């Protein structure tokens, strides 16, 4: 990688990192609260997914880690709903799914269909990375929650028990998952193409 390429990567990770912090703390920007009893719909996954596409594994994982740390801090300082208060004070639930969003997006874009580099192929990969990256976060949060809180299921979802907690969480977060996946599929190729156009190797 040339010096220009390194400078580009540093600049992009700095910009995207600053954007994640702004999204995390400006109301109704990074987290859009629609239903008070449910977690807010996130837009921060878009920034992490785009980082994975443009910067690769290291950039995607670093931005995911930053998102996870802001989630952890917000859960302790400014939680807006009971699910966030209960779940995202756990470092594993707050951080690991966010890191995996960046890694999954990077893998999909850089490893799948490597021989096809046409604009259409790149668009398809970006859409796929956006949708799967968003679902990665939701499914891992649900999975870790089930593993760690099955014995205290009723504290998270009223009426839940160890056997049905996962299904009830999937139902409760279905709107979030669909909205975040749609955002990922639509916004990722628009911003991804714009950033890649100015990439310097």
Backbone as JSON Lines, residues from 0, in Angstrom:
{"i":0,"aa":"X","n":[0.85,-1.2,0.0],"ca":[0.0,0.0,0.0],"c":[0.88,1.25,0.0]}
{"i":1,"aa":"X","n":[0.55,2.22,-0.84],"ca":[1.31,3.45,-0.92],"c":[1.02,4.37,0.26]}
{"i":2,"aa":"X","n":[1.85,5.43,0.37],"ca":[1.62,6.4,1.43],"c":[0.25,7.06,1.28]}
{"i":3,"aa":"X","n":[-0.15,7.3,0.01],"ca":[-1.47,7.89,-0.21],"c":[-2.57,6.97,0.26]}
{"i":4,"aa":"X","n":[-2.36,5.66,0.01],"ca":[-3.35,4.69,0.46],"c":[-3.45,4.63,1.97]}
{"i":5,"aa":"X","n":[-2.3,4.67,2.65],"ca":[-2.29,4.66,4.11],"c":[-2.95,5.92,4.66]}
{"i":6,"aa":"X","n":[-2.64,7.06,4.04],"ca":[-3.24,8.31,4.5],"c":[-4.75,8.29,4.3]}
{"i":7,"aa":"X","n":[-5.18,7.71,3.19],"ca":[-6.62,7.6,2.92],"c":[-7.29,6.76,4.0]}
{"i":8,"aa":"X","n":[-6.69,5.59,4.32],"ca":[-7.28,4.7,5.32],"c":[-7.36,5.37,6.7]}
{"i":9,"aa":"X","n":[-6.29,6.07,7.07],"ca":[-6.28,6.76,8.36],"c":[-7.37,7.83,8.39]}
{"i":10,"aa":"X","n":[-7.48,8.57,7.29],"ca":[-8.5,9.63,7.23],"c":[-9.9,9.06,7.31]}
{"i":11,"aa":"X","n":[-10.15,7.97,6.58],"ca":[-11.5,7.39,6.58],"c":[-11.85,6.79,7.93]}
{"i":12,"aa":"X","n":[-10.91,6.09,8.57],"ca":[-11.24,5.5,9.87],"c":[-11.44,6.6,10.91]}
{"i":13,"aa":"X","n":[-10.7,7.71,10.77],"ca":[-10.91,8.84,11.68],"c":[-12.28,9.46,11.49]}
{"i":14,"aa":"X","n":[-12.67,9.65,10.23],"ca":[-13.98,10.24,9.94],"c":[-15.11,9.33,10.41]}
{"i":15,"aa":"X","n":[-15.01,8.04,10.07],"ca":[-16.07,7.11,10.45],"c":[-16.12,6.91,11.98]}
{"i":16,"aa":"X","n":[-14.95,6.91,12.62],"ca":[-14.92,6.8,14.07],"c":[-15.6,7.98,14.74]}
{"i":17,"aa":"X","n":[-15.29,9.18,14.25],"ca":[-15.94,10.38,14.8],"c":[-17.45,10.34,14.55]}
{"i":18,"aa":"X","n":[-17.84,9.83,13.38],"ca":[-19.26,9.73,13.05],"c":[-19.97,8.78,14.01]}
{"i":19,"aa":"X","n":[-19.33,7.66,14.37],"ca":[-19.93,6.72,15.31],"c":[-20.18,7.39,16.66]}
{"i":20,"aa":"X","n":[-19.21,8.16,17.13],"ca":[-19.37,8.85,18.42],"c":[-20.52,9.85,18.34]}
{"i":21,"aa":"X","n":[-20.59,10.59,17.25],"ca":[-21.7,11.54,17.07],"c":[-23.04,10.81,17.01]}
{"i":22,"aa":"X","n":[-23.09,9.73,16.25],"ca":[-24.32,8.95,16.14],"c":[-24.76,8.42,17.51]}
{"i":23,"aa":"X","n":[-23.79,8.01,18.31],"ca":[-24.11,7.4,19.61],"c":[-24.71,8.4,20.58]}
{"i":24,"aa":"X","n":[-24.32,9.68,20.45],"ca":[-24.7,10.64,21.49],"c":[-25.63,11.75,21.04]}
{"i":25,"aa":"X","n":[-25.89,11.87,19.74],"ca":[-26.89,12.84,19.29],"c":[-28.24,12.14,19.23]}
{"i":26,"aa":"X","n":[-29.22,12.61,19.97],"ca":[-30.53,11.93,20.02],"c":[-31.15,11.75,18.64]}
{"i":27,"aa":"X","n":[-31.71,10.56,18.42],"ca":[-32.46,10.22,17.2],"c":[-31.6,10.27,15.95]}
{"i":28,"aa":"X","n":[-30.29,10.08,16.11],"ca":[-29.4,9.99,14.95],"c":[-28.84,8.58,14.84]}
{"i":29,"aa":"X","n":[-28.09,8.15,15.85],"ca":[-27.54,6.79,15.83],"c":[-28.51,5.75,16.34]}
{"i":30,"aa":"X","n":[-29.44,6.19,17.22],"ca":[-30.45,5.29,17.78],"c":[-31.8,5.99,17.66]}
{"i":31,"aa":"X","n":[-32.68,5.4,16.87],"ca":[-33.99,6.0,16.63],"c":[-35.01,5.26,17.48]}
{"i":32,"aa":"X","n":[-35.49,5.93,18.51],"ca":[-36.43,5.3,19.45],"c":[-37.86,5.45,18.94]}
{"i":33,"aa":"X","n":[-38.49,4.33,18.59],"ca":[-39.87,4.34,18.1],"c":[-40.82,3.84,19.18]}
{"i":34,"aa":"X","n":[-40.45,2.7,19.8],"ca":[-41.28,2.13,20.86],"c":[-40.49,2.19,22.16]}
{"i":35,"aa":"X","n":[-41.0,2.9,23.19],"ca":[-40.25,3.1,24.43],"c":[-39.82,1.81,25.12]}
{"i":36,"aa":"X","n":[-40.59,0.76,25.0],"ca":[-40.28,-0.49,25.7],"c":[-39.25,-1.34,24.98]}
{"i":37,"aa":"X","n":[-38.93,-1.01,23.71],"ca":[-38.01,-1.8,22.91],"c":[-36.73,-1.02,22.65]}
{"i":38,"aa":"X","n":[-35.63,-1.75,22.35],"ca":[-34.39,-1.04,22.0],"c":[-34.59,-0.17,20.77]}
{"i":39,"aa":"X","n":[-33.84,0.92,20.71],"ca":[-33.94,1.82,19.56],"c":[-33.4,1.14,18.31]}
{"i":40,"aa":"X","n":[-33.92,1.55,17.16],"ca":[-33.39,1.08,15.88],"c":[-32.08,1.81,15.62]}
{"i":41,"aa":"X","n":[-31.03,1.05,15.34],"ca":[-29.7,1.63,15.19],"c":[-29.42,2.01,13.73]}
{"i":42,"aa":"X","n":[-28.65,3.08,13.56],"ca":[-28.09,3.41,12.24],"c":[-26.57,3.29,12.27]}
{"i":43,"aa":"X","n":[-26.0,3.02,13.45],"ca":[-24.54,2.96,13.57],"c":[-23.97,1.76,12.82]}
{"i":44,"aa":"X","n":[-24.76,0.7,12.7],"ca":[-24.26,-0.46,11.96],"c":[-23.87,-0.1,10.53]}
{"i":45,"aa":"X","n":[-24.54,0.9,9.96],"ca":[-24.2,1.33,8.59],"c":[-22.76,1.82,8.52]}
{"i":46,"aa":"X","n":[-22.35,2.6,9.51],"ca":[-20.99,3.13,9.53],"c":[-19.97,2.02,9.67]}
{"i":47,"aa":"X","n":[-20.26,1.04,10.52],"ca":[-19.35,-0.08,10.72],"c":[-19.27,-0.95,9.47]}
{"i":48,"aa":"X","n":[-20.39,-1.21,8.85],"ca":[-20.41,-2.02,7.62],"c":[-19.63,-1.34,6.51]}
{"i":49,"aa":"X","n":[-19.84,-0.06,6.34],"ca":[-19.1,0.68,5.31],"c":[-17.61,0.66,5.62]}
{"i":50,"aa":"X","n":[-17.25,0.77,6.9],"ca":[-15.84,0.66,7.28],"c":[-15.26,-0.68,6.9]}
{"i":51,"aa":"X","n":[-15.99,-1.77,7.12],"ca":[-15.51,-3.08,6.73],"c":[-15.33,-3.21,5.23]}
{"i":52,"aa":"X","n":[-16.22,-2.61,4.46],"ca":[-16.13,-2.66,2.99],"c":[-14.93,-1.85,2.49]}
{"i":53,"aa":"X","n":[-14.79,-0.64,2.99],"ca":[-13.77,0.27,2.47],"c":[-12.38,-0.03,3.06]}
{"i":54,"aa":"X","n":[-12.33,-0.4,4.33],"ca":[-11.05,-0.53,5.03],"c":[-10.63,-1.97,5.29]}
{"i":55,"aa":"X","n":[-11.52,-2.93,5.08],"ca":[-11.18,-4.32,5.31],"c":[-11.4,-4.75,6.75]}
{"i":56,"aa":"X","n":[-10.8,-5.89,7.1],"ca":[-11.06,-6.51,8.4],"c":[-10.64,-5.62,9.58]}
{"i":57,"aa":"X","n":[-9.45,-5.06,9.5],"ca":[-8.96,-4.24,10.61],"c":[-9.82,-3.02,10.86]}
{"i":58,"aa":"X","n":[-10.17,-2.33,9.78],"ca":[-11.01,-1.15,9.92],"c":[-12.4,-1.49,10.41]}
{"i":59,"aa":"X","n":[-12.99,-2.55,9.84],"ca":[-14.33,-2.95,10.26],"c":[-14.38,-3.37,11.71]}
{"i":60,"aa":"X","n":[-13.38,-4.16,12.14],"ca":[-13.34,-4.61,13.53],"c":[-13.1,-3.45,14.48]}
{"i":61,"aa":"X","n":[-12.22,-2.51,14.1],"ca":[-11.93,-1.36,14.97],"c":[-13.16,-0.48,15.15]}
{"i":62,"aa":"X","n":[-13.87,-0.23,14.07],"ca":[-15.08,0.58,14.17],"c":[-16.17,-0.15,14.94]}
{"i":63,"aa":"X","n":[-16.26,-1.47,14.76],"ca":[-17.21,-2.26,15.53],"c":[-16.89,-2.21,17.02]}
{"i":64,"aa":"X","n":[-15.59,-2.26,17.35],"ca":[-15.17,-2.17,18.75],"c":[-15.56,-0.81,19.33]}
{"i":65,"aa":"X","n":[-15.36,0.25,18.56],"ca":[-15.75,1.58,19.04],"c":[-17.25,1.65,19.28]}
{"i":66,"aa":"X","n":[-18.04,1.1,18.36],"ca":[-19.49,1.06,18.54],"c":[-19.86,0.29,19.8]}
{"i":67,"aa":"X","n":[-19.2,-0.87,20.01],"ca":[-19.49,-1.67,21.18],"c":[-19.16,-0.94,22.48]}
{"i":68,"aa":"X","n":[-18.05,-0.22,22.49],"ca":[-17.67,0.52,23.69],"c":[-18.66,1.65,23.97]}
{"i":69,"aa":"X","n":[-19.11,2.33,22.92],"ca":[-20.12,3.38,23.15],"c":[-21.43,2.78,23.64]}
{"i":70,"aa":"X","n":[-21.79,1.58,23.15],"ca":[-23.0,0.9,23.63],"c":[-22.89,0.59,25.11]}
{"i":71,"aa":"X","n":[-21.71,0.1,25.5],"ca":[-21.47,-0.25,26.9],"c":[-21.56,0.99,27.79]}
{"i":72,"aa":"X","n":[-20.93,2.08,27.36],"ca":[-20.94,3.31,28.14],"c":[-22.35,3.88,28.24]}
{"i":73,"aa":"X","n":[-23.08,3.88,27.12],"ca":[-24.45,4.41,27.13],"c":[-25.37,3.58,28.04]}
{"i":74,"aa":"X","n":[-25.14,2.27,28.09],"ca":[-25.97,1.42,28.94],"c":[-25.81,1.79,30.41]}
{"i":75,"aa":"X","n":[-24.62,2.26,30.77],"ca":[-24.38,2.65,32.16],"c":[-24.76,4.09,32.44]}
{"i":76,"aa":"X","n":[-24.74,4.93,31.41],"ca":[-24.92,6.37,31.67],"c":[-26.23,6.94,31.16]}
{"i":77,"aa":"X","n":[-26.79,6.36,30.09],"ca":[-27.98,6.99,29.5],"c":[-28.89,5.99,28.81]}
{"i":78,"aa":"X","n":[-29.12,4.84,29.42],"ca":[-30.02,3.83,28.83],"c":[-31.43,4.4,28.7]}
{"i":79,"aa":"X","n":[-32.06,4.17,27.56],"ca":[-33.38,4.74,27.29],"c":[-34.5,3.72,27.33]}
{"i":80,"aa":"X","n":[-34.17,2.44,27.49],"ca":[-35.19,1.41,27.53],"c":[-34.71,0.27,28.42]}
{"i":81,"aa":"X","n":[-35.63,-0.53,28.97],"ca":[-35.23,-1.57,29.92],"c":[-34.36,-2.66,29.33]}
{"i":82,"aa":"X","n":[-34.55,-2.99,28.05],"ca":[-33.73,-4.04,27.44],"c":[-32.27,-3.6,27.35]}
{"i":83,"aa":"X","n":[-32.05,-2.36,26.92],"ca":[-30.68,-1.83,26.86],"c":[-30.06,-1.83,28.25]}
{"i":84,"aa":"X","n":[-30.83,-1.41,29.23],"ca":[-30.34,-1.34,30.6],"c":[-29.91,-2.72,31.09]}
{"i":85,"aa":"X","n":[-30.67,-3.76,30.76],"ca":[-30.37,-5.11,31.23],"c":[-29.26,-5.78,30.44]}
{"i":86,"aa":"X","n":[-29.27,-5.62,29.12],"ca":[-28.38,-6.41,28.28],"c":[-27.03,-5.78,28.0]}
{"i":87,"aa":"X","n":[-27.03,-4.5,27.66],"ca":[-25.81,-3.91,27.13],"c":[-24.84,-3.42,28.2]}
{"i":88,"aa":"X","n":[-25.14,-3.72,29.46],"ca":[-24.13,-3.54,30.5],"c":[-23.2,-4.75,30.56]}
{"i":89,"aa":"X","n":[-23.55,-5.78,29.8],"ca":[-22.68,-6.96,29.68],"c":[-21.7,-6.71,28.54]}
{"i":90,"aa":"X","n":[-20.38,-6.69,28.81],"ca":[-19.41,-6.35,27.76],"c":[-19.46,-7.28,26.55]}
{"i":91,"aa":"X","n":[-19.74,-8.57,26.79],"ca":[-19.78,-9.51,25.66],"c":[-20.94,-9.17,24.73]}
{"i":92,"aa":"X","n":[-22.12,-8.93,25.29],"ca":[-23.28,-8.61,24.46],"c":[-23.11,-7.24,23.8]}
{"i":93,"aa":"X","n":[-22.49,-6.31,24.49],"ca":[-22.34,-4.95,23.95],"c":[-21.28,-4.88,22.86]}
{"i":94,"aa":"X","n":[-20.21,-5.68,22.98],"ca":[-19.05,-5.47,22.11],"c":[-18.91,-6.53,21.01]}
{"i":95,"aa":"X","n":[-19.0,-7.82,21.36],"ca":[-18.7,-8.87,20.38],"c":[-19.58,-8.8,19.13]}
{"i":96,"aa":"X","n":[-20.91,-8.67,19.25],"ca":[-21.72,-8.58,18.02],"c":[-21.34,-7.4,17.14]}
{"i":97,"aa":"X","n":[-20.96,-6.27,17.75],"ca":[-20.59,-5.08,16.98],"c":[-19.3,-5.3,16.2]}
{"i":98,"aa":"X","n":[-18.32,-5.94,16.85],"ca":[-17.07,-6.25,16.15],"c":[-17.33,-7.19,14.99]}
{"i":99,"aa":"X","n":[-18.19,-8.18,15.21],"ca":[-18.49,-9.15,14.16],"c":[-19.19,-8.51,12.97]}
{"i":100,"aa":"X","n":[-19.96,-7.44,13.19],"ca":[-20.6,-6.73,12.06],"c":[-19.53,-6.27,11.07]}
{"i":101,"aa":"X","n":[-18.48,-5.63,11.59],"ca":[-17.41,-5.15,10.71],"c":[-16.67,-6.28,10.03]}
{"i":102,"aa":"X","n":[-16.41,-7.37,10.75],"ca":[-15.69,-8.51,10.17],"c":[-16.52,-9.21,9.1]}
{"i":103,"aa":"X","n":[-17.81,-9.41,9.37],"ca":[-18.68,-10.09,8.4],"c":[-18.82,-9.25,7.13]}
{"i":104,"aa":"X","n":[-19.01,-7.94,7.29],"ca":[-19.13,-7.06,6.12],"c":[-17.85,-7.11,5.29]}
{"i":105,"aa":"X","n":[-16.7,-7.07,5.96],"ca":[-15.42,-7.13,5.24],"c":[-15.27,-8.46,4.51]}
{"i":106,"aa":"X","n":[-15.64,-9.55,5.16],"ca":[-15.51,-10.87,4.53],"c":[-16.38,-10.96,3.28]}
{"i":107,"aa":"X","n":[-17.63,-10.56,3.41],"ca":[-18.55,-10.67,2.28],"c":[-18.05,-9.86,1.1]}
{"i":108,"aa":"X","n":[-17.62,-8.62,1.35],"ca":[-17.23,-7.76,0.24],"c":[-15.88,-8.16,-0.37]}
{"i":109,"aa":"X","n":[-14.94,-8.58,0.46],"ca":[-13.58,-8.81,-0.04],"c":[-13.3,-10.26,-0.41]}
{"i":110,"aa":"X","n":[-14.11,-11.2,0.07],"ca":[-13.82,-12.61,-0.19],"c":[-14.81,-13.29,-1.12]}
{"i":111,"aa":"X","n":[-16.06,-12.87,-1.13],"ca":[-17.03,-13.51,-2.01],"c":[-16.93,-12.98,-3.43]}
{"i":112,"aa":"X","n":[-17.02,-13.88,-4.39],"ca":[-16.99,-13.5,-5.82],"c":[-15.79,-12.6,-6.12]}
{"i":113,"aa":"X","n":[-14.6,-13.04,-5.68],"ca":[-13.41,-12.2,-5.81],"c":[-13.04,-11.9,-7.25]}
{"i":114,"aa":"X","n":[-13.4,-12.8,-8.15],"ca":[-13.02,-12.61,-9.56],"c":[-13.94,-11.63,-10.27]}
{"i":115,"aa":"X","n":[-15.06,-11.3,-9.65],"ca":[-16.01,-10.39,-10.28],"c":[-15.9,-9.02,-9.64]}
{"i":116,"aa":"X","n":[-15.33,-8.07,-10.38],"ca":[-15.1,-6.73,-9.85],"c":[-15.87,-5.67,-10.64]}
{"i":117,"aa":"X","n":[-16.91,-6.08,-11.34],"ca":[-17.71,-5.11,-12.09],"c":[-18.51,-4.25,-11.11]}
{"i":118,"aa":"X","n":[-18.94,-3.06,-11.54],"ca":[-19.77,-2.22,-10.65],"c":[-21.02,-2.94,-10.14]}
{"i":119,"aa":"X","n":[-21.65,-3.75,-11.01],"ca":[-22.84,-4.48,-10.59],"c":[-22.5,-5.5,-9.51]}
{"i":120,"aa":"X","n":[-21.39,-6.23,-9.7],"ca":[-20.99,-7.23,-8.71],"c":[-20.67,-6.56,-7.38]}
{"i":121,"aa":"X","n":[-20.0,-5.42,-7.43],"ca":[-19.69,-4.69,-6.19],"c":[-20.97,-4.23,-5.48]}
{"i":122,"aa":"X","n":[-21.93,-3.77,-6.27],"ca":[-23.2,-3.34,-5.68],"c":[-23.9,-4.49,-5.0]}
{"i":123,"aa":"X","n":[-23.95,-5.64,-5.66],"ca":[-24.6,-6.82,-5.08],"c":[-23.9,-7.22,-3.78]}
{"i":124,"aa":"X","n":[-22.57,-7.2,-3.79],"ca":[-21.83,-7.56,-2.58],"c":[-22.08,-6.55,-1.46]}
{"i":125,"aa":"X","n":[-22.19,-5.29,-1.79],"ca":[-22.47,-4.27,-0.77],"c":[-23.86,-4.45,-0.18]}
{"i":126,"aa":"X","n":[-24.83,-4.73,-1.02],"ca":[-26.19,-4.97,-0.52],"c":[-26.18,-6.17,0.41]}
{"i":127,"aa":"X","n":[-25.52,-7.25,-0.01],"ca":[-25.44,-8.46,0.8],"c":[-24.72,-8.18,2.12]}
{"i":128,"aa":"X","n":[-23.61,-7.45,2.04],"ca":[-22.85,-7.11,3.26],"c":[-23.7,-6.26,4.2]}
{"i":129,"aa":"X","n":[-24.48,-5.34,3.65],"ca":[-25.32,-4.48,4.47],"c":[-26.41,-5.25,5.2]}
{"i":130,"aa":"X","n":[-27.08,-6.14,4.48],"ca":[-28.18,-6.92,5.07],"c":[-27.63,-7.92,6.09]}
{"i":131,"aa":"X","n":[-26.62,-8.7,5.69],"ca":[-26.09,-9.74,6.58],"c":[-25.37,-9.11,7.77]}
{"i":132,"aa":"X","n":[-24.67,-7.99,7.55],"ca":[-24.02,-7.31,8.67],"c":[-25.02,-6.87,9.72]}
{"i":133,"aa":"X","n":[-26.13,-6.3,9.29],"ca":[-27.16,-5.86,10.23],"c":[-27.76,-7.05,10.98]}
{"i":134,"aa":"X","n":[-28.06,-8.13,10.27],"ca":[-28.64,-9.31,10.92],"c":[-27.63,-9.99,11.85]}
{"i":135,"aa":"X","n":[-26.35,-9.9,11.53],"ca":[-25.31,-10.47,12.4],"c":[-25.4,-9.87,13.79]}
{"i":136,"aa":"X","n":[-25.54,-8.55,13.86],"ca":[-25.63,-7.89,15.15],"c":[-26.86,-8.38,15.93]}
{"i":137,"aa":"X","n":[-28.02,-8.38,15.29],"ca":[-29.25,-8.76,15.98],"c":[-29.21,-10.21,16.45]}
{"i":138,"aa":"X","n":[-28.78,-11.12,15.58],"ca":[-28.78,-12.54,15.93],"c":[-27.77,-12.87,17.01]}
{"i":139,"aa":"X","n":[-26.61,-12.21,16.98],"ca":[-25.61,-12.47,18.02],"c":[-26.06,-11.9,19.36]}
{"i":140,"aa":"X","n":[-26.7,-10.74,19.35],"ca":[-27.24,-10.19,20.61],"c":[-28.25,-11.16,21.2]}
{"i":141,"aa":"X","n":[-29.15,-11.67,20.36],"ca":[-30.15,-12.63,20.84],"c":[-29.48,-13.9,21.34]}
{"i":142,"aa":"X","n":[-28.49,-14.4,20.59],"ca":[-27.81,-15.63,20.98],"c":[-27.08,-15.51,22.3]}
{"i":143,"aa":"X","n":[-26.31,-14.44,22.46],"ca":[-25.58,-14.24,23.72],"c":[-26.54,-14.01,24.88]}
{"i":144,"aa":"X","n":[-27.63,-13.31,24.62],"ca":[-28.62,-13.08,25.67],"c":[-29.21,-14.39,26.15]}
{"i":145,"aa":"X","n":[-29.55,-15.26,25.2],"ca":[-30.11,-16.56,25.56],"c":[-29.11,-17.38,26.37]}
{"i":146,"aa":"X","n":[-27.84,-17.38,25.96],"ca":[-26.83,-18.15,26.66],"c":[-26.59,-17.65,28.08]}
{"i":147,"aa":"X","n":[-26.61,-16.33,28.25],"ca":[-26.21,-15.75,29.54],"c":[-27.36,-15.45,30.49]}
{"i":148,"aa":"X","n":[-28.57,-15.29,29.92],"ca":[-29.68,-14.86,30.76],"c":[-30.87,-15.82,30.73]}
{"i":149,"aa":"X","n":[-30.67,-17.03,30.22],"ca":[-31.8,-17.96,30.12],"c":[-32.43,-18.22,31.49]}
{"i":150,"aa":"X","n":[-31.61,-18.27,32.52],"ca":[-32.14,-18.55,33.85],"c":[-32.88,-17.36,34.45]}
{"i":151,"aa":"X","n":[-32.68,-16.17,33.86],"ca":[-33.36,-14.97,34.33],"c":[-34.24,-14.38,33.22]}
{"i":152,"aa":"X","n":[-34.81,-15.27,32.41],"ca":[-35.52,-14.85,31.21],"c":[-36.64,-13.86,31.49]}
{"i":153,"aa":"X","n":[-37.38,-14.07,32.56],"ca":[-38.54,-13.22,32.85],"c":[-38.15,-11.78,33.13]}
{"i":154,"aa":"X","n":[-36.88,-11.54,33.54],"ca":[-36.43,-10.17,33.77],"c":[-36.28,-9.4,32.45]}
{"i":155,"aa":"X","n":[-36.04,-10.13,31.38],"ca":[-35.81,-9.5,30.09],"c":[-37.09,-9.36,29.29]}
{"i":156,"aa":"X","n":[-37.85,-10.45,29.18],"ca":[-39.13,-10.43,28.46],"c":[-40.18,-11.03,29.39]}
{"i":157,"aa":"X","n":[-41.19,-10.27,29.79],"ca":[-42.23,-10.8,30.68],"c":[-42.87,-12.06,30.08]}
{"i":158,"aa":"X","n":[-42.97,-13.08,30.9],"ca":[-43.57,-14.33,30.44],"c":[-42.59,-15.29,29.81]}
{"i":159,"aa":"X","n":[-41.31,-14.88,29.68],"ca":[-40.33,-15.74,29.05],"c":[-39.79,-16.75,30.04]}
{"i":160,"aa":"X","n":[-39.27,-17.86,29.52],"ca":[-38.55,-18.83,30.34],"c":[-37.33,-19.28,29.55]}
{"i":161,"aa":"X","n":[-36.56,-20.2,30.11],"ca":[-35.3,-20.61,29.49],"c":[-35.49,-21.22,28.11]}
{"i":162,"aa":"X","n":[-36.64,-21.83,27.87],"ca":[-36.84,-22.52,26.59],"c":[-37.31,-21.59,25.47]}
{"i":163,"aa":"X","n":[-38.07,-20.56,25.82],"ca":[-38.63,-19.72,24.74],"c":[-38.03,-18.32,24.66]}
{"i":164,"aa":"X","n":[-37.0,-18.03,25.48],"ca":[-36.44,-16.68,25.5],"c":[-35.96,-16.24,24.12]}
{"i":165,"aa":"X","n":[-35.23,-17.13,23.43],"ca":[-34.7,-16.77,22.12],"c":[-35.78,-16.38,21.13]}
{"i":166,"aa":"X","n":[-36.87,-17.18,21.1],"ca":[-37.95,-16.91,20.16],"c":[-38.69,-15.62,20.52]}
{"i":167,"aa":"X","n":[-38.86,-15.39,21.81],"ca":[-39.54,-14.15,22.22],"c":[-38.69,-12.92,21.91]}
{"i":168,"aa":"X","n":[-37.37,-13.04,22.07],"ca":[-36.49,-11.92,21.71],"c":[-36.53,-11.66,20.21]}
{"i":169,"aa":"X","n":[-36.55,-12.73,19.42],"ca":[-36.62,-12.56,17.97],"c":[-37.91,-11.86,17.57]}
{"i":170,"aa":"X","n":[-39.0,-12.21,18.25],"ca":[-40.28,-11.55,17.97],"c":[-40.23,-10.09,18.39]}
{"i":171,"aa":"X","n":[-39.69,-9.83,19.58],"ca":[-39.64,-8.46,20.1],"c":[-38.74,-7.57,19.25]}
{"i":172,"aa":"X","n":[-37.67,-8.14,18.69],"ca":[-36.7,-7.35,17.92],"c":[-36.9,-7.47,16.42]}
{"i":173,"aa":"X","n":[-38.01,-8.09,16.0],"ca":[-38.24,-8.3,14.57],"c":[-38.29,-6.99,13.8]}
{"i":174,"aa":"X","n":[-39.0,-5.99,14.36],"ca":[-39.1,-4.69,13.68],"c":[-37.71,-4.07,13.53]}
{"i":175,"aa":"X","n":[-36.93,-4.11,14.61],"ca":[-35.57,-3.57,14.56],"c":[-34.74,-4.29,13.5]}
{"i":176,"aa":"X","n":[-34.82,-5.61,13.5],"ca":[-34.0,-6.4,12.58],"c":[-34.34,-6.09,11.13]}
{"i":177,"aa":"X","n":[-35.63,-6.03,10.82],"ca":[-36.06,-5.74,9.45],"c":[-35.65,-4.32,9.04]}
{"i":178,"aa":"X","n":[-35.88,-3.35,9.93],"ca":[-35.54,-1.97,9.61],"c":[-34.04,-1.8,9.4]}
{"i":179,"aa":"X","n":[-33.23,-2.39,10.27],"ca":[-31.78,-2.25,10.17],"c":[-31.24,-2.98,8.94]}
{"i":180,"aa":"X","n":[-31.82,-4.15,8.61],"ca":[-31.39,-4.87,7.42],"c":[-31.73,-4.09,6.15]}
{"i":181,"aa":"X","n":[-32.93,-3.5,6.11],"ca":[-33.32,-2.69,4.94],"c":[-32.4,-1.48,4.79]}
{"i":182,"aa":"X","n":[-32.12,-0.8,5.9],"ca":[-31.2,0.33,5.85],"c":[-29.83,-0.11,5.33]}
{"i":183,"aa":"X","n":[-29.37,-1.26,5.83],"ca":[-28.07,-1.76,5.39],"c":[-28.04,-2.05,3.9]}
{"i":184,"aa":"X","n":[-29.1,-2.69,3.4],"ca":[-29.14,-3.04,1.99],"c":[-29.26,-1.84,1.07]}
{"i":185,"aa":"X","n":[-29.91,-0.77,1.54],"ca":[-30.13,0.4,0.69],"c":[-28.98,1.41,0.78]}
{"i":186,"aa":"X","n":[-28.57,1.72,2.0],"ca":[-27.59,2.8,2.2],"c":[-26.16,2.36,1.92]}
{"i":187,"aa":"X","n":[-25.82,1.11,2.24],"ca":[-24.44,0.65,2.09],"c":[-23.9,0.83,0.68]}
{"i":188,"aa":"X","n":[-24.58,0.38,-0.38],"ca":[-24.01,0.58,-1.72],"c":[-23.9,2.04,-2.13]}
{"i":189,"aa":"X","n":[-24.81,2.88,-1.66],"ca":[-24.75,4.31,-2.02],"c":[-23.49,4.94,-1.45]}
{"i":190,"aa":"X","n":[-23.26,4.77,-0.15],"ca":[-22.09,5.37,0.48],"c":[-20.82,4.6,0.15]}
{"i":191,"aa":"X","n":[-20.93,3.27,0.05],"ca":[-19.76,2.47,-0.26],"c":[-19.14,2.82,-1.59]}
{"i":192,"aa":"X","n":[-19.96,2.95,-2.63],"ca":[-19.43,3.33,-3.95],"c":[-18.79,4.71,-3.9]}
{"i":193,"aa":"X","n":[-19.41,5.63,-3.17],"ca":[-18.88,7.0,-3.1],"c":[-17.49,7.01,-2.47]}
{"i":194,"aa":"X","n":[-17.29,6.24,-1.4],"ca":[-15.99,6.21,-0.74],"c":[-14.95,5.44,-1.55]}
{"i":195,"aa":"X","n":[-15.34,4.33,-2.14],"ca":[-14.41,3.54,-2.93],"c":[-13.91,4.29,-4.18]}
{"i":196,"aa":"X","n":[-14.73,5.2,-4.66],"ca":[-14.36,5.96,-5.85],"c":[-13.11,6.8,-5.61]}
{"i":197,"aa":"X","n":[-12.91,7.19,-4.35],"ca":[-11.77,8.05,-4.03],"c":[-10.65,7.29,-3.32]}
{"i":198,"aa":"X","n":[-10.76,5.97,-3.34],"ca":[-9.76,5.16,-2.65],"c":[-8.45,5.2,-3.4]}
{"i":199,"aa":"X","n":[-7.33,5.25,-2.62],"ca":[-5.99,5.22,-3.2],"c":[-5.21,4.08,-2.57]}
{"i":200,"aa":"X","n":[-4.66,3.22,-3.38],"ca":[-3.91,2.06,-2.88],"c":[-2.42,2.37,-2.85]}
